[in-house]
């Protein structure tokens, strides 16, 4: 069953953020992951949202998402991510 990573992002350092996203793109390839959506918030229709960017990445299953997240390639990017932006990352499985 497909799994999706959803990231909500508030960028603090655009140059570092660009380097991070370049690294993420490279780290996803061995896992067959696909960026489904990347965009900037246009409006908040209900509730509160302080992060201006969002990304949705599709994986074949939740195990593959977890393996990517724990991979050496992605783990090496985490310090850069933490300096570049405030991020919330969550994994979701498709509802059957």
N, C-alpha and C positions, 0 to 999 in steps of 0.2 A: 504494500500500500504506500503510495507516495507520501513524502513528508516535506514540509516547507519550513524554512528558516525565515522569520520576519524580524527585520532590524529597524529600529526607530532611532534616528540619529540627530544630534545637535553638534555641528562642526565647531571646533575651537581653533583649529589651525588648518586652513585649506591646503597648504602644501604637503603637510604630513598626511592629511586625509587622502590626497591623491596618491601618495606613495603606498598607503595602506590598501586602497581599493585596487591598485595595480597588483599588489601582492596577493590579495584575495582572489582576483580573477585567475592568476596563475595557480593558486593552491586548489581551486575547484576542479580544474581539468581532469586530474587523475580519478576523481570521484563521479564523473559524469553528471555533475550538477549543472543546472541551467538557471541563469538570472531571468526570472519571469517579469519582474517589474522593478524599476528604479525611478523614483520621482520626488518632487518637492510638494509639500503640503499646499493645497489651494485654499482650504477652509477647514474649520472645525465645526461639525454639525451638532455634536452633543458631547458633553464632558469637557475635559481639559487636555490639551496636548501642547507640550512645549518643544517638541522636536520637529524640525522642519523637513527632514528627509526620511524616506522609507525605502526599504529594499525587500523583495521577496525572492527567495532562491529555492528551486525545486530539487529534491533528491529522490532517488528511487524508493527509499524507505528510511525510517528513523535511525536504524543502525548505521546506514551510510552517512547520514547527517552527523551522527555522533563520532564516527571514525574520522570524518573530515575535521570536525571541531577539535578533536584530540590529536590530530596529525602534527608532526614536527613542523611542517610548512606553515600551518595556521598558527600554532602556538608561538612561533617566532614572531608573528605579526602583532600579538596582543600588546606588548609594550608600546608599539607605535600607535595602535588604535587608542590606547588609554591617554596618550598625549594629544592625539588629534581630535578626539570627539568624546562626547557623552553618549553612550550607546546602550540601548536595551535590546537584547537578542533573545528570541524565544523560538522553540521548535514546535511545530504542529503536525499532526497526522490527519489525513483526510478522514472525514466521518463516513462510515460505511452505510 
